[in-house]
Amino acid sequence: MTPLKSIIEHAIRIRCPRCGQGKIFFAWGELVEKCESCGLKIRIREPDTWFFMYMSTAAITGLFVMSMLFLPAPKNQTMTALIIGAGALGIFFLTTPLRKSLALAIEYFTDSRSEHPRYPDE
């Protein structure tokens, strides 16, 4: 079994959570079917990542809301709203591969330690 520390390190590098070698995306946001190095099924695990993706999106949104509440009110509120909106969208899109990789790593970790894994053929 791969230790949690290694699984998270692999996820940060956006690689296969089990071996750390194979790429998990073949295009931006498009998961490969399985790891080219160890054969771990990747795409089949995507539906199990919804909770982490939802919560990480909520956390990012919360940071932007908190910044609007605690920073001083700008003179040009329309321009500020546009800048904050563009910044939020940029952060959401730029962090999607990393967040998806971390979600897959967490799913792999919990499934591999389960008494009744959902993907037992691996």
C-alpha positions in Angstrom: 0.0 0.0 0.0 1.2 3.4 -0.9 1.6 5.7 2.2 -0.6 8.8 2.4 2.4 11.2 2.2 3.5 9.7 -1.1 -0.1 9.8 -2.5 -0.4 13.5 -1.7 3.0 14.2 -3.1 2.0 12.4 -6.3 -1.2 14.4 -6.4 0.6 17.7 -6.0 2.7 16.8 -9.0 -0.5 15.9 -10.9 0.6 12.3 -11.4 -0.9 8.8 -10.7 -1.7 8.5 -6.9 -0.4 5.0 -6.8 2.9 5.1 -8.7 3.6 8.8 -9.2 4.8 8.2 -12.7 1.8 8.3 -15.1 0.0 11.5 -16.1 -3.7 11.6 -15.0 -4.8 14.2 -17.6 -4.5 13.8 -21.4 -5.9 17.3 -21.9 -6.9 20.2 -19.6 -9.4 18.7 -17.2 -9.8 15.4 -19.2 -8.7 12.3 -17.2 -7.0 9.4 -18.8 -8.7 6.0 -18.6 -5.8 4.4 -16.6 -2.3 5.1 -15.6 0.1 4.3 -18.4 2.7 3.2 -15.9 0.9 1.0 -13.3 -2.5 0.5 -14.9 -4.5 2.2 -12.1 -8.0 3.0 -13.4 -8.3 6.8 -13.2 -11.4 8.0 -15.1 -13.7 5.5 -13.4 -12.9 7.3 -10.0 -14.0 10.7 -11.2 -17.6 10.6 -9.9 -16.2 10.0 -6.4 -14.4 13.3 -6.4 -17.5 15.6 -6.3 -17.4 16.3 -2.6 -13.8 17.5 -2.5 -14.3 19.6 -5.7 -17.5 21.1 -4.2 -15.9 21.9 -0.9 -12.7 23.3 -2.4 -14.8 25.5 -4.6 -16.8 26.7 -1.6 -13.5 27.4 0.3 -12.2 29.5 -2.6 -15.5 31.4 -2.8 -15.4 31.9 1.0 -12.0 33.5 0.7 -13.2 36.0 -1.9 -16.3 36.8 0.2 -14.2 37.3 3.3 -11.8 39.6 1.4 -14.8 41.7 0.2 -16.1 42.0 3.8 -12.8 42.9 5.5 -11.0 45.1 2.9 -11.9 48.8 2.7 -14.6 49.7 0.2 -13.1 50.9 -3.1 -14.1 54.1 -4.8 -15.0 52.4 -8.1 -17.1 49.5 -7.0 -17.9 48.3 -10.6 -14.2 48.0 -11.5 -13.4 46.3 -8.3 -16.3 43.8 -8.8 -15.0 43.0 -12.3 -11.4 42.5 -11.0 -12.5 40.3 -8.1 -14.8 38.3 -10.4 -12.0 37.8 -13.0 -9.6 36.9 -10.2 -12.0 34.3 -8.8 -12.7 32.7 -12.2 -9.0 32.6 -12.9 -8.2 30.9 -9.6 -11.0 28.4 -10.1 -9.8 27.5 -13.6 -6.1 27.5 -12.7 -6.5 25.3 -9.7 -9.0 22.8 -11.2 -6.3 20.2 -12.3 -4.6 20.4 -8.9 -7.9 20.1 -7.0 -9.0 17.2 -9.2 -5.7 15.5 -8.6 -5.9 15.9 -4.9 -9.6 14.6 -4.9 -8.5 11.5 -6.9 -5.6 10.9 -4.5 -8.0 11.1 -1.5 -10.4 8.8 -3.2 -7.6 6.3 -4.1 -6.3 6.4 -0.5 -9.7 5.7 1.1 -10.7 3.1 -1.4 -7.4 1.2 -1.1 -7.7 1.0 2.6 -11.4 0.0 2.6 -12.5 -3.5 3.7 -14.7 -3.6 0.6 -13.0 -1.4 -2.0 -15.2 -0.1 -4.9 -12.4 -1.0 -7.4 -11.1 -4.3 -6.1 -9.4 -5.4 -9.4 -6.4 -3.2 -8.7 
